[in-house]
């Protein structure tokens, strides 16, 4: 039996209802659930990306991998400025061909570099009359943009999005996030995605709903750039430069890594941490000594009673792939792009878009751009205190300066301040204190309840609210797919 969604299989009487406990644990610790063939339900498997599957007449199942990005890398120019120029050309063409449409194409504009680069590139192509070629169908109305707005929240990024709207003369729609029935929104998103969710999904769903209500069918989204160009972390780049004795570049990368954290961490602390990690990698230290030195720390979520005794312990084993000739930075990006972070993001966005009958197109996932980016040197990824350095250079003069120089980015989050509201707290408490909350064994129910009650005495933080969303979503998933 096969289907495009787990919920379709779950309607069958003989569908397995046993949870994959390792993936449940990973869901609670914000790890990706889309790795390899396994799904969060034991007995339900996924056809991996870049593979085909054939069922033979005698009932055998045969799979074969037909695409391997690492084997498709290309030769890049030796000069840095030529590398940037070629990247720019590939990105422009990726945006151009994704404008082919018989219906209007709009842009989801978050205020970050990635979506802003798409909007500004499309605008430039259109205004230079290079966006369309004879014989191609190009969307006539391309100037609509949609942005999630969080009024009064520290996470609101509409000012950056507005700078792009003004620069490109776009028709902007602000989708004001709604805290009412937040718990219900989390439950609905969990049902759509067939799995526990990350905290941004209610806001993502609201934006696609607004696109649908406006009568639009196609969006351009900026997914993929962070995993492709080292947008999430610069810590391994610190080690990369430090190991080569390039201390000035290591310091710049440490400054970049500190700026990406919430709250910001000073570059000296990052450099010290990564230098110790480098030393530990070359000269292993006994576990007892590492604990005594404070070099091993339990995940903060353990303090809430998560995970419970039913879940296996966290593993220290590395899942990084072996890529012949790859440096550690590129290997980590390849893992994020193919095996860890991005696959779950793409499934989430695809499900949310399809929920509202919207087609999501992603220029950064153009196969030509992907193979080119994985061929670039580390110096084009993190440099001079910035991630995604090649993209910033390529977009200089197109993207507004205040967006081009941003170093922090959150996407479409929900406002963590919402959990300070009495109505939201009451709705959460109804879930946590229901008798069914104790059935799964995924957590120590009393410990989670005690943590939640203590947290109501002080303002919530982004990390704590994200953990709470994962707990609630896992409970909704368990009730829907296992019980």
C-alpha positions, -999 to 999 in steps of 0.1 A, spaced: 0 0 0 13 35 -8 1 71 -6 15 106 -6 5 112 31 6 90 62 -30 100 71 -42 82 40 -26 50 51 -38 55 86 -74 51 74 -67 15 67 -75 -11 94 -42 -29 91 -20 2 91 7 -1 118 0 23 148 32 17 166 53 49 171 90 50 161 103 59 195 137 72 182 120 97 159 95 107 186 125 115 208 140 135 179 108 154 174 108 165 210 145 177 206 138 196 174 156 171 152 145 163 117 120 134 112 128 131 75 159 110 74 163 79 53 134 55 49 120 55 84 89 75 94 75 83 128 52 52 125 69 18 126 61 -2 95 55 29 73 84 37 51 93 66 29 106 65 -6 138 85 -3 145 116 -25 164 108 -57 152 72 -57 127 52 -77 107 22 -66 94 -8 -86 71 -36 -75 78 -67 -96 51 -91 -108 62 -116 -81 58 -90 -53 94 -80 -48 101 -43 -40 131 -29 -58 145 6 -51 173 24 -69 191 57 -64 191 77 -96 205 110 -84 235 119 -63 243 156 -59 279 150 -49 286 132 -81 272 161 -101 294 189 -89 309 212 -114 341 231 -121 339 267 -107 360 297 -118 392 302 -99 387 339 -93 363 349 -66 345 376 -86 338 352 -114 324 327 -89 300 353 -77 290 363 -113 283 327 -123 262 322 -91 243 354 -99 235 342 -134 223 308 -123 201 323 -96 186 348 -120 177 321 -144 163 299 -116 140 328 -107 132 336 -144 120 301 -153 99 298 -122 79 328 -134 65 306 -162 28 304 -155 -7 310 -169 -17 324 -135 -3 352 -113 28 343 -93 34 359 -59 63 360 -34 63 349 3 84 377 18 97 371 53 121 401 55 152 378 54 179 377 27 166 347 8 130 357 0 142 393 -5 168 381 -30 140 363 -50 117 393 -49 144 418 -59 157 395 -87 123 390 -102 116 427 -100 149 435 -118 143 409 -145 108 422 -151 118 459 -152 147 451 -176 123 432 -198 145 401 -195 120 381 -175 102 368 -205 114 351 -237 94 346 -269 72 316 -267 71 313 -229 41 318 -207 50 343 -180 27 355 -152 14 389 -159 7 399 -123 39 392 -104 40 421 -79 20 406 -50 39 397 -18 27 382 15 44 387 48 36 374 83 31 402 108 36 399 145 26 433 159 43 441 192 65 410 192 103 411 194 102 386 165 83 409 141 102 414 108 78 435 88 101 465 87 127 445 67 100 432 44 86 467 39 121 479 27 119 453 -1 83 462 -9 93 498 -13 124 490 -33 105 467 -57 72 486 -58 53 455 -47 17 451 -36 21 439 0 -3 419 20 5 417 57 -9 386 73 -15 395 110 -9 364 131 -37 356 155 -31 342 190 -67 332 195 -71 294 195 -33 289 193 -36 254 206 -62 246 180 -39 259 153 -11 236 166 -35 207 165 -46 215 130 -11 218 117 -1 185 133 -30 168 114 -19 184 81 17 173 85 10 138 99 37 144 125 48 167 153 56 202 141 80 230 147 66 262 161 65 282 128 39 260 111 7 279 123 21 311 109 31 294 76 -4 280 73 -19 314 78 2 329 51 -8 303 25 -44 307 36 -41 344 28 -26 335 -6 -55 312 -13 -81 337 -2 -66 363 -25 -73 339 -54 -36 332 -61 -22 297 -69 16 300 -71 42 313 -47 80 318 -49 96 307 -16 131 311 -3 136 276 12 170 259 7 194 288 8 203 283 45 212 247 40 230 253 7 250 283 18 256 279 56 229 302 68 222 283 101 256 281 117 292 293 113 306 273 142 322 246 120 336 273 98 354 287 129 370 253 134 378 250 97 398 283 97 413 277 132 427 243 121 444 261 92 459 288 114 437 315 97 429 332 130 416 364 115 390 345 94 383 323 124 375 354 145 352 368 118 334 335 116 331 334 154 315 369 153 291 356 127 282 325 147 276 346 178 252 369 159 232 339 147 224 328 183 195 340 204 205 359 224 238 370 208 271 354 220 304 372 219 329 360 193 356 353 219 333 328 236 325 311 203 362 309 193 371 294 227 343 268 224 352 258 189 389 257 197 382 233 225 360 212 202 389 211 177 413 200 204 389 173 217 385 160 182 422 156 178 430 145 214 400 127 229 394 134 266 379 110 290 342 114 295 345 119 333 370 146 328 349 163 302 319 163 326 341 178 353 352 205 330 316 213 320 323 203 284 294 179 283 259 193 291 226 176 291 200 191 267 180 217 286 147 200 277 156 171 301 149 195 329 112 195 320 108 158 322 113 152 285 120 126 273 102 100 295 114 65 302 97 51 271 120 69 248 156 58 240 185 80 251 200 106 228 228 93 207 262 109 203 268 91 170 275 113 141 253 109 110 275 129 87 279 112 53 313 102 39 319 124 9 352 118 -9 372 150 -9 348 170 11 359 195 38 340 194 71 319 225 63 307 212 30 300 177 45 278 193 72 259 214 46 254 183 24 240 165 55 216 194 64 205 197 27 199 161 19 195 141 52 185 163 81 171 198 81 158 206 46 138 175 38 115 181 68 112 218 59 102 209 23 76 184 35 62 209 59 59 237 34 46 214 6 19 200 29 9 235 41 8 249 6 -12 220 -7 -36 223 22 -46 256 6 -43 244 -30 -12 265 -36 19 255 -56 52 265 -39 82 271 -62 117 274 -47 144 289 -69 172 280 -45 165 243 -52 172 246 -89 194 216 -95 220 237 -115 223 262 -86 226 233 -60 254 215 -78 272 248 -83 269 258 -47 283 225 -35 313 231 -57 322 265 -41 350 270 -16 343 277 21 354 313 16 322 319 -5 300 306 23 311 324 55 334 354 53 338 388 68 313 381 95 285 370 73 269 337 63 257 331 27 285 354 15 283 345 -22 246 354 -22 252 387 -4 278 396 -30 255 386 -59 226 407 -45 247 438 -37 229 467 -53 196 448 -56 186 440 -21 181 469 3 212 475 24 195 469 58 183 435 46 216 426 29 236 432 61 212 413 84 228 385 103 199 371 123 168 355 108 137 336 121 114 330 91 77 328 100 77 321 137 48 325 162 53 351 189 66 335 220 49 363 239 16 347 231 22 321 258 20 349 284 -17 354 276 -42 339 301 -64 324 274 -35 306 258 -21 294 291 -56 280 300 -58 261 267 -23 246 272 -32 236 307 -63 218 295 -41 196 273 -13 190 299 -38 181 327 -60 158 306 -56 122 317 -46 112 282 -14 132 285 1 105 307 -6 76 284 22 79 258 52 76 281 70 101 260 75 123 291 72 125 328 38 141 329 40 156 364 75 171 356 62 187 324 32 201 342 54 215 370 77 231 345 48 247 327 33 260 360 66 275 370 71 291 336 38 310 339 54 330 367 78 347 343 78 357 306 83 329 281 114 328 259 116 317 223 133 284 231 109 275 259 78 283 237 93 262 209 97 233 232 62 237 245 48 236 209 67 204 202 53 188 234 17 198 225 21 187 189 35 153 198 5 148 222 -19 157 193 0 134 169 -2 105 194 -39 110 200 -46 111 162 -23 84 149 -15 60 177 -44 58 202 
